[in-house]
């Protein structure tokens, strides 16, 4: 197992922060012109891609392992960014950011630089630790390292399946005017209230196992932070704060469907009987 990040890796890691920050500032300037900070959502995954490219170019190692890692990051980042850009195209600023804009006015355009764009840049930089480890450390073939790498790649594919299919199913559901105000409870959404977030979480645990295969055990903070964000900060909790007020049927959906990890549908009749006792 490798030790903690050495001086050379710190140098490469800081280069990643610099590039991500420059990209964040450029996106912030565009948001001022558009008067819409929602574009940070489309920029989020590209920050990781930028970091991975910096890490790879800095060590100038385009071996098979690093090409695989970069390809996984590239596919994930572009798919997510394109999906969010397409979803938000022509729409008003996301209600979450409207509330933040109201809360931090006046001078929100300037404040948004550090409370939204630079904040997300630093967060992406920290979460990119598995990419730093996976790319900058050498792969030493063994049964354990090979299994960890293979399982990590396998988890990435599982996560991409859930994330991609869930986003596609939800987009199709929303595109039908007859579904306005209704709850999406079909396909993967029948077994999890947030299968796309579950997929995102699995992807980052996959990246961690890939990093672990080369000894980057210290990057464990990345999937832990991502899991916390998806469950407690900007994911499940934030989305479900007011959704029952807008969609009364969502309460029953909560009763019968797991919030995150897909599982069997619960019997709502049994649950109501248990609550009544």
C-alpha positions in Angstrom: 0.0 0.0 0.0 1.2 3.5 -0.8 1.6 6.1 1.9 0.0 9.6 2.1 0.2 12.1 -0.8 3.9 13.0 -1.4 5.3 16.3 -2.5 5.1 15.5 -6.2 1.4 14.5 -5.9 0.6 17.6 -3.9 2.1 19.7 -6.7 -0.1 17.9 -9.3 -3.1 18.1 -7.0 -2.7 21.9 -6.5 -2.5 22.3 -10.3 -5.8 20.6 -10.5 -7.3 23.1 -8.0 -5.9 26.0 -10.1 -7.5 24.8 -13.3 -10.8 23.9 -11.6 -10.9 27.4 -10.0 -10.2 29.1 -13.3 -13.0 27.2 -15.0 -15.3 28.0 -12.1 -14.6 31.8 -12.4 -15.2 31.6 -16.2 -18.5 29.9 -15.5 -19.4 32.5 -12.9 -18.7 35.3 -15.4 -21.1 33.6 -17.9 -23.7 33.3 -15.2 -23.6 37.0 -14.6 -24.2 37.6 -18.3 -27.1 35.1 -18.4 -28.4 36.1 -14.9 -28.7 32.4 -14.1 -26.4 30.6 -11.7 -28.1 27.3 -12.5 -25.3 26.7 -15.1 -23.1 25.6 -12.3 -24.9 22.3 -12.4 -23.7 21.7 -15.9 -20.2 22.7 -15.0 -20.0 20.5 -11.9 -19.0 17.3 -13.6 -16.7 19.1 -16.1 -14.6 20.2 -13.1 -13.7 16.6 -12.4 -12.9 16.0 -16.0 -10.6 19.0 -16.0 -8.9 17.7 -12.8 -8.4 14.3 -14.3 -6.9 15.7 -17.5 -4.5 17.9 -15.4 -3.4 14.9 -13.3 -2.7 12.9 -16.4 -0.9 15.5 -18.4 1.2 16.5 -15.3 2.7 13.0 -14.9 2.7 12.3 -18.6 1.7 8.7 -18.2 -0.7 7.5 -20.8 -0.6 3.9 -19.9 -3.5 1.5 -20.3 -4.7 2.0 -16.7 -4.8 5.7 -16.9 -6.6 5.6 -20.3 -9.3 3.5 -18.7 -9.6 5.9 -15.8 -9.8 9.0 -18.0 -12.3 7.3 -20.3 -14.6 6.5 -17.3 -14.4 10.1 -16.1 -14.9 11.5 -19.6 -18.1 9.4 -20.2 -19.5 10.1 -16.8 -18.7 13.9 -16.9 -20.0 14.5 -20.5 -23.2 12.5 -20.0 -24.1 14.3 -16.8 -23.2 17.7 -18.1 -25.1 17.2 -21.4 -28.1 15.8 -19.6 -28.3 18.8 -17.1 -27.7 21.3 -19.9 -30.5 19.8 -22.0 -32.9 19.6 -19.1 -32.3 23.2 -18.0 -32.2 24.7 -21.5 -34.7 27.5 -21.9 -35.9 27.1 -18.3 -35.8 29.8 -15.7 -33.3 29.7 -12.9 -33.7 26.6 -10.7 -35.9 27.3 -7.6 -33.0 26.3 -5.3 -30.8 29.1 -6.7 -33.7 31.5 -6.7 -34.0 31.0 -3.0 -30.2 31.4 -2.5 -30.3 34.6 -4.7 -33.0 36.0 -2.4 -31.2 35.0 0.8 -27.9 36.6 -0.2 -29.1 39.8 -1.9 -28.1 42.5 -2.3 -24.8 42.1 -4.3 -25.7 38.4 -5.0 -23.8 38.3 -8.4 -20.5 39.0 -6.5 -21.4 36.8 -3.6 -22.3 33.9 -5.9 -18.6 33.7 -6.9 -17.6 32.3 -3.6 -20.8 30.8 -2.1 -21.6 28.8 -5.3 -18.9 28.7 -7.9 -15.7 28.6 -5.9 -17.4 26.5 -3.2 -18.3 23.9 -5.7 -14.8 24.1 -7.3 -13.1 23.3 -3.9 -15.6 20.6 -3.2 -15.0 19.0 -6.6 -11.2 19.3 -6.0 -11.5 17.4 -2.7 -13.8 14.7 -4.2 -11.4 14.2 -7.1 -8.9 12.6 -4.7 -9.5 9.0 -6.1 -8.8 10.3 -9.6 -5.5 11.8 -8.4 -4.5 8.5 -6.8 -5.8 6.3 -9.6 -3.9 8.3 -12.2 -0.6 9.2 -10.4 0.1 5.9 -8.6 1.5 2.9 -10.4 -0.5 -0.3 -10.7 1.3 -3.3 -9.2 -0.4 -6.5 -10.5 -1.6 -8.9 -7.8 -4.8 -10.8 -7.2 -6.0 -8.2 -4.7 -5.2 -5.1 -6.8 -6.7 -6.7 -10.0 -9.9 -7.7 -8.1 -10.2 -4.2 -6.7 -9.7 -2.6 -10.0 -12.2 -4.9 -11.8 -14.8 -4.5 -9.0 -14.3 -0.7 -9.2 -14.9 -0.7 -12.9 -17.9 -3.0 -12.4 -19.4 -0.6 -9.9 -18.9 2.3 -12.3 -20.9 0.4 -14.9 -23.7 -0.4 -12.4 -23.8 3.2 -11.3 -23.9 4.5 -14.9 -26.8 2.2 -15.7 -28.8 3.5 -12.8 -28.0 7.1 -13.3 -28.5 7.1 -17.1 -31.7 4.9 -17.2 -33.2 6.8 -14.3 -32.6 10.2 -15.9 -34.0 9.0 -19.2 -37.1 7.5 -17.6 -37.8 10.7 -15.6 -37.3 12.9 -18.6 -39.8 10.9 -20.6 -42.3 11.0 -17.8 -42.0 14.8 -17.5 -42.3 15.3 -21.2 -45.9 14.1 -21.1 -48.3 16.9 -20.1 -50.7 14.3 -18.7 -48.1 13.5 -16.0 -48.0 17.1 -14.7 -48.2 17.1 -10.9 -48.0 13.3 -10.7 -45.4 11.2 -9.0 -42.9 9.2 -11.1 -43.1 5.7 -9.7 -42.3 3.5 -12.7 -39.2 1.8 -14.0 -36.2 2.2 -11.6 -38.3 4.8 -9.7 -40.6 2.0 -8.6 -37.8 0.6 -6.4 -36.0 3.8 -5.3 -37.2 7.4 -4.9 -33.8 8.6 -6.2 -32.2 5.9 -8.4 -30.2 8.5 -10.3 -28.5 9.6 -7.0 -28.0 6.0 -6.0 -26.2 5.5 -9.4 -24.0 8.6 -8.8 -23.1 7.3 -5.3 -22.1 3.9 -6.7 -20.0 5.5 -9.5 -17.9 7.3 -6.9 -17.4 4.2 -4.7 -16.3 2.5 -8.0 -13.7 5.3 -8.5 -12.5 4.8 -4.9 -12.0 1.0 -5.4 -10.0 1.8 -8.6 -7.9 4.2 -6.5 -7.6 1.6 -3.7 -6.2 -0.9 -6.2 -3.1 1.3 -6.6 -2.9 2.0 -2.9 -4.7 5.3 -2.6 -6.6 4.3 0.5 -6.5 7.9 1.7 -9.0 8.9 -0.9 -11.9 7.3 1.1 -13.0 10.8 2.0 -14.2 11.3 -1.5 -17.0 8.7 -1.7 -18.0 9.5 1.9 -18.4 13.2 1.1 -20.3 12.3 -2.1 -22.6 9.9 -0.2 -23.3 12.6 2.4 -24.0 15.2 -0.2 -26.5 13.0 -2.0 -28.3 11.9 1.1 -28.1 14.9 3.5 -27.1 18.1 1.7 -28.0 18.8 -1.9 -29.7 15.5 -2.8 -32.5 13.6 -1.2 -33.2 15.9 1.8 -33.3 19.1 -0.3 -35.6 17.7 -3.0 -38.0 16.2 -0.5 -38.3 19.2 1.8 -41.4 20.7 0.0 -42.3 18.0 -2.5 -45.2 16.6 -0.5 -46.8 20.1 -0.5 -46.6 20.2 -4.3 -47.5 16.6 -4.9 -49.8 15.1 -2.2 -49.4 11.6 -3.6 -45.7 11.7 -2.8 -46.4 10.9 0.8 -47.7 7.4 -0.1 -44.8 7.0 -2.5 -42.5 7.6 0.5 -44.3 5.0 2.5 -43.9 2.3 -0.1 -40.5 3.1 -1.7 -37.0 3.2 -0.4 -35.4 6.6 -0.5 -32.0 5.6 -1.9 -31.0 2.0 -2.2 -33.4 0.1 -4.5 -35.5 -2.4 -2.8 -38.8 -4.2 -2.9 -42.0 -2.2 -2.7 -43.5 -2.0 0.8 -47.1 -2.9 1.5 -48.8 0.4 2.3 -51.8 -1.3 3.8 -49.6 -3.1 6.3 -47.8 0.1 7.1 -51.0 2.0 7.8 -52.2 -0.9 10.1 -48.9 -0.7 12.0 -49.2 3.1 12.4 -52.7 2.7 13.6 -51.7 0.3 16.4 
